[in-house]
Each structure stands twice: as structure tokens, then as C-alpha cells.
Amino acid sequence: MEQGRARGAAERPEGRPHAAGRVPEQARGPHDHGEPRPGTPRSVQRHSVRGQVLDALRAALVGGDLAPGQVYSAPALGLRLGVSATPVREAMQQLALEGAVEVVPNRGFRVVERTPRELAELAEIRALIEVPVMLRLARTVPAGRWAELRPLAEATAAAAAHGDLATYGEADRAFHRALLGLAGNEQLVAVADDLHRRSQWPLVSPPVTRRADLVADAAEHGALLDALAAGDLTVVQSLVREHFTGARG
């Protein structure tokens, strides 16, 4: 279902750790040889900082911690993440290409204000792509293969049970990538995943997302696997269409 529901949030004070701060700090200095504190991510090599910053910013978008319409500067976000402005700026440029933010000259990046109509359009496109693929897979993939995807469905259920929007979003996309991957078309998977990611950005005025909503959405993954294993084309088509037109996934 579409990840359009996410709580909005105004930009927090610059010095306060941001929810996007899941990015590990840059490598420790030469005089800091102690082990990381419990719960503190380990240091990362410089070449991986940009990718982790991008992951953290995407998680913040999905979770609503970067609010639609708000402008964020690379230096300010860098302070929150414990990194320099450079990898943040590079990550934001990538997000601009993905349609999640737009460049504001001399100020930073504004989070795009997604509308319900845009999310509905994304859902329609995803259905046009994925429903025929799922129906074909239901006819051709051996029933036993669907059991291999159960752990991914269970991962979405676990994230939903904790009410973690960002983790749920990542697990949800992993599940759908694995499903479509059985078609053997890498370009299809890439296009569908891009559409899925775009559908996860928050709405301008997102409704409150309840944990029960996430749990129900995650349960649909298991139901879809059951229908695929049984080769029930009617149920497969119904589940996929409803999944896209609901709240998440």
C-alpha cells in the first residue's frame, strides 16, 4: 500500500539529534580507541558515508521527520547526522532526481509537497505494471518457491508491530522486489522499486498512521503469498490492486 501516510514534522532545532541521524558518525579520531557505546552505530569508512546519509534521509522522509514544504540546508542536516555538508548535499541531489526534494538556490532543499492525487496516480501505474506480472508468476512459479519469501513477509510484520514507519518502508520494498525478481526482469524490478519509493514520500497533510494499519497492511503480504502458492488468480489480482490503493505498501 502507498506510503503516503506519514506524520509531518517541523524542522527541529539545529543542535538537537534528528531522527534521520541513523547514519553512523564519521570515523573516530586517532585518540579515540574505545568501543562504541551500546546502541551506538559503529564508525564507517569515508566512502560509505554518502550512501548511509542517503539511506538516513530516505528513512526520515518516509517517517515524516523531514516535513513536506520545509527547507533544509546541507550544513544543518550534516550537524544532525554528524557528518560534513558534502555527503548530505550529494545525497540531497540524488533525492532531487528521485522527486523527493527540490533545490532552493542559496538556501538548501525543500521537501516536495506530495498530494493525494499524485499518490493515486503512482498506485495506478504500479498496478498496471505489477498485476500482470503477479498473475503470470502465479501460473508459472512452483508453489514451493513462495515459501522462500516468507521471511521477508515476516520482516514487514515485525516492523509493523513496532510501528516503525521507516523500517516498514524498507522491508516492504524488499518484499516487493523479491516478488518481482522472480520474473527475471531486472529493469522491471528497478522501475517498480522507483515507483514504490516515490509512493512512500509523505503527503502535505498526512493523516495519523496507526500501528494497526501497518499490521493489517503487512498481513496482506502473507495473504498474497498464500494466493500465489495456490495459483488463485482472482485473489491475487484483488489483493495486489487493493494493496496499492490502501494506506501503505
GUBA-112897 format. One line per 10 residues: number of its first residue (from 1); their letters; for each residue x, y, z of N, C-alpha, C. Coordinates in steps of 0.05 Angstrom, whole numbers, always signed. Example, Ala and Ser with C-alpha at 12.3 -4.5 7.8 and 13.67 -1.06 7.14 Angstrom:
1 = as = +264 -114 +156 +246 -90 +156 +264 -66 +156; +257 -45 +142 +273 -21 +143 +258 +1 +157
REM end
This chain:
1 = meqgrargaa = +17 -24 +0 +0 +0 +0 +17 +25 +0; +5 +47 -6 +22 +70 -10 +31 +82 +16; +56 +90 +16 +69 +101 +40 +63 +131 +42; +40 +139 +33 +34 +167 +33 +29 +177 +61; +20 +160 +79 +14 +169 +106 +39 +170 +122; +46 +193 +131 +69 +196 +149 +66 +221 +164; +74 +220 +189 +69 +244 +205 +87 +267 +196; +76 +290 +193 +92 +313 +186 +106 +323 +211; +128 +337 +207 +143 +348 +230 +158 +372 +221; +156 +393 +237 +171 +417 +232 +200 +412 +237
11 = erpegrphaa = +217 +428 +225 +246 +424 +229 +254 +429 +257; +269 +411 +269 +277 +414 +296 +301 +433 +299; +306 +442 +324 +329 +459 +328 +354 +446 +318; +373 +463 +307 +396 +452 +294 +413 +434 +311; +415 +439 +337 +433 +424 +354 +422 +398 +363; +396 +394 +360 +383 +370 +370 +386 +347 +351; +393 +323 +361 +395 +300 +343 +369 +295 +328; +371 +290 +302 +348 +287 +286 +342 +257 +283; +317 +250 +278 +310 +222 +274 +325 +211 +250; +333 +229 +231 +348 +219 +209 +377 +211 +216
21 = grvpeqargp = +384 +216 +241 +412 +212 +249 +418 +183 +254; +407 +166 +238 +414 +138 +239 +441 +132 +226; +451 +153 +212 +477 +150 +199 +498 +149 +220; +516 +130 +219 +539 +129 +238 +556 +154 +235; +570 +162 +256 +588 +184 +255 +611 +177 +236; +625 +198 +227 +649 +193 +211 +670 +179 +229; +690 +168 +216 +710 +153 +230 +721 +168 +254; +725 +154 +276 +734 +167 +301 +762 +178 +297; +769 +197 +314 +796 +208 +313 +817 +189 +323; +842 +196 +319 +864 +178 +326 +867 +173 +355
31 = hdhgeprpgt = +855 +190 +372 +858 +187 +401 +833 +173 +414; +814 +166 +397 +790 +153 +408 +791 +124 +400; +800 +107 +418 +804 +79 +412 +783 +62 +426; +764 +75 +441 +744 +59 +456 +723 +47 +438; +710 +26 +448 +689 +14 +433 +664 +32 +434; +647 +31 +413 +623 +47 +413 +605 +40 +437; +591 +60 +447 +572 +55 +469 +550 +36 +459; +537 +21 +477 +515 +4 +469 +494 +20 +454; +485 +10 +432 +465 +24 +416 +475 +45 +398; +502 +50 +399 +514 +69 +381 +525 +56 +356
41 = prsvqrhsvr = +517 +65 +332 +527 +52 +308 +558 +54 +306; +570 +34 +295 +599 +35 +292 +607 +55 +271; +632 +64 +272 +642 +83 +252 +642 +70 +225; +642 +87 +204 +642 +76 +177 +665 +89 +162; +673 +76 +140 +694 +87 +123 +682 +110 +107; +699 +129 +100 +691 +153 +87 +674 +147 +61; +683 +127 +46 +669 +122 +20 +641 +113 +24; +633 +103 +48 +606 +94 +52 +588 +115 +65; +600 +137 +72 +584 +158 +86 +561 +168 +69; +567 +174 +44 +546 +185 +26 +522 +166 +25
51 = gqvldalraa = +527 +140 +21 +505 +121 +19 +489 +119 +44; +503 +120 +67 +488 +118 +92 +472 +144 +98; +483 +167 +89 +469 +192 +92 +443 +190 +75; +446 +180 +51 +423 +177 +33 +401 +159 +46; +410 +137 +57 +392 +118 +70 +377 +132 +93; +392 +147 +109 +381 +161 +132 +361 +182 +124; +367 +197 +103 +349 +218 +94 +323 +205 +82; +327 +183 +68 +303 +170 +57 +285 +160 +80; +298 +149 +101 +283 +140 +124 +268 +163 +138; +281 +186 +139 +269 +209 +152 +245 +219 +135
61 = lvggdlapgq = +247 +217 +109 +225 +225 +92 +201 +206 +96; +206 +180 +96 +185 +161 +99 +172 +164 +126; +188 +168 +147 +178 +171 +174 +165 +198 +180; +168 +217 +161 +156 +243 +165 +173 +262 +181; +198 +255 +186 +215 +272 +202 +226 +295 +185; +225 +293 +159 +231 +315 +142 +204 +323 +130; +195 +347 +138 +167 +354 +133 +163 +366 +105; +142 +358 +91 +135 +370 +65 +134 +400 +66; +146 +414 +47 +145 +443 +46 +168 +456 +61; +181 +442 +79 +203 +454 +95 +229 +454 +79
71 = vysapalglr = +245 +474 +84 +271 +476 +71 +293 +468 +91; +311 +451 +82 +332 +441 +100 +359 +447 +86; +378 +457 +101 +404 +463 +89 +423 +439 +94; +442 +435 +76 +461 +413 +79 +478 +416 +104; +488 +440 +111 +503 +442 +136 +487 +435 +161; +462 +444 +162 +446 +438 +185 +440 +408 +188; +434 +395 +166 +429 +366 +167 +455 +351 +173; +477 +362 +163 +503 +350 +169 +509 +350 +199; +502 +372 +212 +506 +373 +241 +489 +352 +255; +465 +348 +246 +448 +328 +259 +458 +300 +255
81 = lgvsatpvre = +470 +295 +231 +479 +268 +225 +507 +263 +233; +522 +284 +242 +549 +280 +250 +568 +277 +227; +561 +289 +204 +578 +288 +180 +581 +316 +169; +599 +319 +149 +602 +344 +136 +579 +350 +117; +577 +374 +107 +555 +381 +89 +558 +368 +62; +582 +360 +54 +586 +349 +27 +570 +324 +22; +572 +303 +38 +556 +279 +32 +526 +284 +34; +518 +303 +51 +489 +310 +53 +480 +323 +28; +497 +341 +17 +489 +355 -7 +488 +335 -31; +506 +316 -32 +506 +296 -53 +481 +279 -51
91 = amqqlalega = +474 +271 -26 +450 +254 -22 +425 +270 -29; +424 +295 -22 +401 +311 -29 +398 +315 -59; +420 +316 -74 +419 +318 -103 +406 +293 -114; +413 +270 -102 +401 +245 -111 +371 +245 -105; +364 +254 -82 +335 +256 -75 +320 +275 -93; +334 +295 -103 +321 +314 -122 +316 +299 -148; +334 +282 -157 +330 +266 -181 +306 +247 -177; +302 +237 -153 +281 +219 -147 +254 +233 -143; +255 +260 -143 +230 +275 -140 +221 +279 -111; +238 +273 -92 +231 +276 -64 +235 +304 -53
101 = vevvpnrgfr = +256 +318 -64 +262 +346 -56 +267 +362 -81; +267 +389 -77 +275 +407 -99 +295 +427 -88; +313 +435 -106 +334 +453 -98 +323 +481 -95; +331 +494 -73 +324 +522 -68 +351 +537 -68; +357 +552 -89 +383 +566 -91 +390 +582 -65; +414 +578 -56 +425 +593 -34 +412 +587 -7; +394 +567 -6 +381 +560 +19 +383 +530 +26; +380 +513 +6 +382 +485 +12 +363 +469 -6; +347 +452 +7 +329 +434 -7 +302 +434 +6; +281 +437 -10 +254 +436 +0 +242 +409 -4
111 = vvertprela = +229 +397 +16 +216 +372 +13 +190 +376 -3; +188 +360 -24 +165 +363 -42 +139 +358 -28; +119 +374 -34 +92 +371 -22 +76 +352 -39; +75 +327 -32 +60 +307 -47 +30 +309 -42; +14 +306 -62 -15 +308 -59 -28 +280 -61; -52 +276 -51 -66 +251 -53 -69 +242 -83; -73 +261 -100 -76 +255 -129 -50 +242 -140; -27 +253 -132 -2 +242 -142 +2 +214 -132; -6 +208 -107 -3 +181 -96 -22 +162 -111; -46 +172 -117 -65 +155 -131 -55 +148 -159
121 = elaeiralie = -42 +168 -172 -30 +163 -198 -7 +142 -197; +9 +145 -176 +31 +125 -173 +20 +97 -168; -2 +96 -152 -14 +70 -147 -25 +58 -172; -37 +74 -189 -48 +64 -214 -26 +53 -233; -4 +67 -234 +18 +58 -251 +30 +32 -240; +33 +31 -214 +44 +6 -202 +26 -17 -208; +0 -13 -206 -19 -35 -211 -18 -44 -240; -15 -25 -259 -13 -32 -287 +11 -49 -293; +33 -44 -278 +58 -59 -282 +57 -86 -267; +49 -85 -242 +53 -108 -225 +31 -129 -226
131 = vpvmlrlart = +6 -121 -231 -15 -141 -231 -11 -162 -253; -5 -154 -278 +0 -175 -298 +24 -193 -292; +45 -181 -280 +68 -197 -272 +61 -217 -251; +46 -209 -231 +38 -227 -209 +20 -250 -220; +3 -243 -238 -15 -264 -249 +2 -284 -265; +22 -274 -280 +39 -293 -295 +55 -310 -276; +66 -298 -254 +81 -313 -235 +64 -334 -221; +39 -328 -216 +21 -347 -203 +17 -372 -220; +19 -368 -246 +15 -391 -265 +40 -407 -269; +63 -394 -265 +88 -407 -274 +108 -415 -251
141 = vpagrwaelr = +107 -401 -229 +126 -406 -207 +116 -430 -190; +133 -450 -185 +125 -472 -168 +117 -463 -140; +97 -476 -129 +85 -467 -104 +107 -466 -82; +126 -484 -82 +146 -484 -62 +164 -459 -61; +167 -446 -84 +184 -423 -85 +174 -400 -68; +147 -398 -65 +136 -376 -50 +143 -377 -20; +148 -402 -11 +156 -405 +17 +182 -390 +23; +199 -388 +3 +225 -374 +6 +222 -345 +13; +199 -333 +6 +194 -305 +11 +181 -300 +38; +174 -321 +52 +160 -318 +78 +176 -301 +98
151 = plaeataaaa = +203 -305 +100 +218 -288 +119 +216 -258 +113; +214 -251 +87 +211 -223 +80 +184 -212 +88; +163 -229 +85 +137 -221 +94 +136 -218 +124; +150 -236 +138 +151 -235 +167 +166 -210 +177; +186 -201 +161 +201 -177 +168 +183 -153 +167; +165 -152 +148 +146 -129 +147 +127 -130 +170; +119 -154 +178 +101 -157 +201 +114 -148 +227; +140 -154 +230 +155 -146 +254 +158 -116 +255; +164 -103 +232 +166 -74 +232 +140 -61 +238; +118 -72 +227 +92 -61 +232 +84 -63 +261
161 = ahgdlatyge = +91 -86 +274 +85 -90 +302 +98 -69 +320; +121 -59 +311 +136 -38 +326 +127 -10 +318; +110 -8 +297 +101 +18 +289 +124 +35 +277; +144 +22 +266 +167 +36 +255 +163 +41 +225; +155 +66 +218 +149 +72 +190 +172 +68 +172; +196 +78 +180 +219 +76 +162 +227 +47 +158; +229 +32 +179 +236 +4 +176 +216 -12 +161; +191 -5 +165 +169 -18 +150 +172 -12 +120; +178 +13 +114 +181 +20 +86 +203 +5 +72; +226 +1 +86 +248 -13 +75 +241 -43 +71
171 = adrafhrall = +229 -55 +91 +221 -83 +90 +200 -87 +69; +182 -69 +66 +161 -71 +46 +172 -71 +18; +191 -53 +13 +203 -52 -14 +219 -77 -19; +233 -87 +1 +248 -112 -3 +230 -135 -10; +207 -136 +2 +188 -158 -4 +178 -156 -33; +171 -132 -41 +161 -129 -69 +183 -133 -89; +208 -125 -83 +230 -130 -101 +234 -160 -105; +232 -175 -83 +236 -204 -85 +214 -217 -101; +190 -208 -97 +167 -219 -113 +172 -215 -143; +177 -190 -150 +181 -183 -178 +206 -195 -190
181 = glagneqlva = +226 -199 -172 +251 -211 -181 +248 -239 -193; +227 -253 -185 +222 -280 -196 +214 -279 -225; +207 -255 -235 +201 -253 -264 +226 -252 -281; +249 -247 -268 +274 -248 -283 +280 -223 -300; +266 -201 -294 +270 -177 -309 +280 -155 -291; +306 -150 -292 +318 -130 -274 +308 -102 -279; +303 -95 -304 +293 -68 -310 +265 -64 -298; +249 -85 -299 +222 -84 -287 +225 -79 -257; +242 -93 -244 +246 -90 -215 +255 -62 -208; +274 -51 -224 +284 -24 -218 +263 -3 -222
191 = vaddlhrrsq = +247 -5 -243 +226 +15 -248 +204 +13 -226; +196 -11 -219 +176 -15 -199 +185 -5 -172; +211 -10 -166 +221 -1 -140 +222 +29 -138; +229 +42 -160 +230 +71 -161 +202 +83 -156; +182 +71 -169 +154 +80 -165 +145 +75 -136; +153 +52 -125 +147 +45 -97 +159 +66 -78; +184 +72 -82 +198 +91 -65 +184 +118 -66; +177 +127 -90 +163 +153 -93 +136 +153 -78; +123 +131 -78 +97 +129 -65 +100 +130 -34; +124 +127 -24 +128 +128 +5 +132 +155 +16
201 = wplvsppvtr = +139 +175 -1 +143 +202 +10 +117 +212 +22; +119 +228 +43 +94 +236 +58 +77 +256 +43; +52 +256 +51 +33 +276 +40 +37 +303 +52; +25 +323 +40 +26 +351 +51 +15 +351 +79; -9 +340 +82 -22 +339 +108 -28 +310 +114; -9 +294 +122 -13 +265 +125 -31 +259 +149; -49 +239 +145 -65 +231 +168 -48 +215 +188; -58 +212 +211 -43 +197 +232 -44 +167 +224; -20 +155 +224 -18 +127 +218 -19 +111 +244; -38 +93 +246 -39 +75 +269 -23 +50 +265
211 = radlvadaae = -13 +39 +287 +2 +15 +285 -16 -7 +273; -41 -7 +280 -60 -28 +270 -61 -27 +239; -59 -3 +228 -59 -1 +198 -35 -15 +186; -12 -11 +198 +12 -24 +188 +10 -54 +191; -1 -63 +213 -3 -92 +218 -22 -104 +197; -44 -91 +191 -62 -101 +171 -49 -102 +143; -34 -81 +137 -20 -80 +111 +0 -103 +109; +15 -107 +130 +35 -128 +130 +22 -156 +127; -1 -159 +139 -15 -185 +137 -23 -191 +108; -27 -170 +92 -34 -174 +64 -11 -188 +48
221 = hgalldalaa = +14 -183 +57 +36 -196 +44 +34 -226 +47; +28 -236 +71 +25 -264 +75 +1 -276 +60; -20 -261 +59 -44 -270 +44 -38 -272 +14; -21 -253 +4 -14 -253 -24 +3 -278 -30; +21 -285 -13 +38 -309 -17 +20 -334 -17; +1 -334 +1 -18 -357 +1 -32 -360 -25; -42 -337 -36 -57 -338 -61 -39 -346 -85; -15 -336 -84 +4 -342 -106 +11 -372 -105; +16 -383 -81 +22 -411 -79 -1 -429 -88; -25 -419 -83 -49 -435 -91 -56 -431 -120
231 = gdltvvqslv = -43 -411 -133 -50 -406 -160 -77 -394 -164; -87 -380 -144 -114 -368 -144 -112 -340 -157; -116 -339 -184 -112 -315 -198 -131 -292 -190; -155 -299 -184 -175 -279 -176 -167 -265 -150; -158 -281 -131 -150 -269 -105 -124 -253 -108; -105 -264 -124 -80 -250 -129 -86 -222 -141; -102 -221 -161 -108 -195 -174 -122 -176 -154; -141 -186 -139 -155 -169 -120 -136 -159 -98; -119 -176 -88 -101 -168 -66 -81 -147 -75; -70 -151 -99 -50 -132 -109 -62 -105 -114
241 = rehftgarg = -86 -104 -126 -99 -78 -131 -106 -64 -105; -117 -79 -86 -125 -67 -61 -101 -58 -45; -79 -73 -47 -55 -66 -33 -44 -39 -42; -46 -33 -67 -36 -8 -78 -55 +16 -72; -80 +11 -70 -99 +33 -66 -105 +38 -36; -92 +22 -19 -96 +27 +10 -76 +47 +21; -69 +44 +47 -53 +64 +60 -23 +60 +55; -13 +36 +54 +16 +32 +52 +23 +8 +35; +48 +6 +27 +59 -18 +14 +59 -19 -15
REM end
